[in-house]
C-alpha cells in the first residue's frame, strides 16, 4: 500500500480497501474479534473457531504502514527522505 503514497495511483488505495473489507466480511465474528478461515480459495469462507495470536500483531500491525498510509492524511515527511 505504500505504492499509493509513492505513485498517487488510486488503484492501490482501492485494493487496500478491498482487503480491509474482505477481512471484515470473511473473518469477523458477531461476538467481536476475527476468526481464521479454513481455505482462502473457497467462498463462502468456512471460519475456524479460533483467532491466531499473531493475526492482530502481524497481519494488521505489520501491514499497518501499508493500510494506514493508504487512508491517513499526507505524511509530514517525504518517503524518499524519512529523516532517519
C-alpha positions as CSV (number, residue, x, y, z in Angstrom):
1,X,0.0,0.0,0.0
2,X,3.0,2.3,0.2
3,X,2.8,2.2,-3.6
4,X,-0.2,4.5,-3.3
5,X,1.9,7.1,-1.4
6,X,4.7,6.9,-3.9
7,X,2.6,6.9,-7.1
8,X,-0.7,8.5,-6.1
9,X,-2.4,5.9,-8.2
10,X,-5.9,5.4,-6.7
11,X,-5.9,1.8,-7.7
12,X,-3.6,0.9,-4.8
13,X,-6.0,2.7,-2.4
14,X,-8.9,0.7,-3.8
15,X,-7.1,-2.6,-3.4
16,X,-6.3,-1.7,0.2
17,X,-9.9,-1.0,0.9
18,X,-10.9,-4.3,-0.8
19,X,-8.5,-6.2,1.5
20,X,-9.9,-4.5,4.6
21,X,-13.5,-5.2,3.5
22,X,-12.6,-8.9,2.9
23,X,-11.2,-9.2,6.4
24,X,-14.5,-7.9,7.8
25,X,-16.7,-9.9,5.5
26,X,-15.0,-13.3,5.9
27,X,-13.1,-13.2,9.2
28,X,-15.1,-11.0,11.6
29,X,-17.3,-12.8,14.1
30,X,-20.5,-11.4,15.6
31,X,-19.2,-11.6,19.2
32,X,-16.2,-9.4,18.3
33,X,-12.8,-10.3,17.0
34,X,-11.8,-12.2,14.0
35,X,-11.6,-15.9,13.1
36,X,-9.2,-17.8,10.9
37,X,-10.6,-19.4,7.8
38,X,-10.0,-23.0,6.6
39,X,-9.3,-22.3,2.9
40,X,-8.9,-18.9,1.3
41,X,-9.7,-20.4,-2.1
42,X,-13.3,-21.3,-1.1
43,X,-16.3,-18.9,-1.0
44,X,-18.1,-18.7,1.3
45,X,-15.2,-19.0,3.7
46,X,-15.6,-21.5,6.5
47,X,-14.4,-19.9,9.7
48,X,-12.4,-21.9,12.3
49,X,-13.2,-21.4,16.0
50,X,-10.1,-19.5,16.9
51,X,-8.2,-16.3,16.2
52,X,-4.5,-16.9,15.8
53,X,-2.4,-15.0,18.3
54,X,-0.3,-13.5,15.5
55,X,-3.2,-12.2,13.5
56,X,-3.5,-8.8,15.0
57,X,0.2,-8.4,15.8
58,X,1.5,-9.5,12.4
59,X,-1.3,-9.3,9.9
60,X,-2.6,-5.9,10.8
61,X,0.3,-4.4,12.8
62,X,3.0,-5.1,10.2
63,X,0.8,-4.2,7.3
64,X,-0.4,-1.1,9.2
65,X,2.1,1.2,7.5
66,X,0.6,0.0,4.2
67,X,-3.1,0.2,5.3
68,X,-2.8,3.3,7.3
69,X,-0.7,5.2,4.8
70,X,-3.3,4.5,2.2
71,X,-6.0,6.3,4.1
72,X,-4.2,8.6,6.5
73,X,-3.6,12.3,5.7
74,X,-0.4,13.0,3.9
75,X,2.7,12.1,5.8
76,X,4.7,15.0,7.2
77,X,7.9,13.7,5.7
78,X,8.8,12.5,2.2
79,X,9.0,8.7,1.9
80,X,12.2,9.3,-0.1
81,X,13.7,11.2,2.9
82,X,12.1,9.8,6.1
83,X,14.6,11.6,8.3
84,X,16.5,8.7,9.8
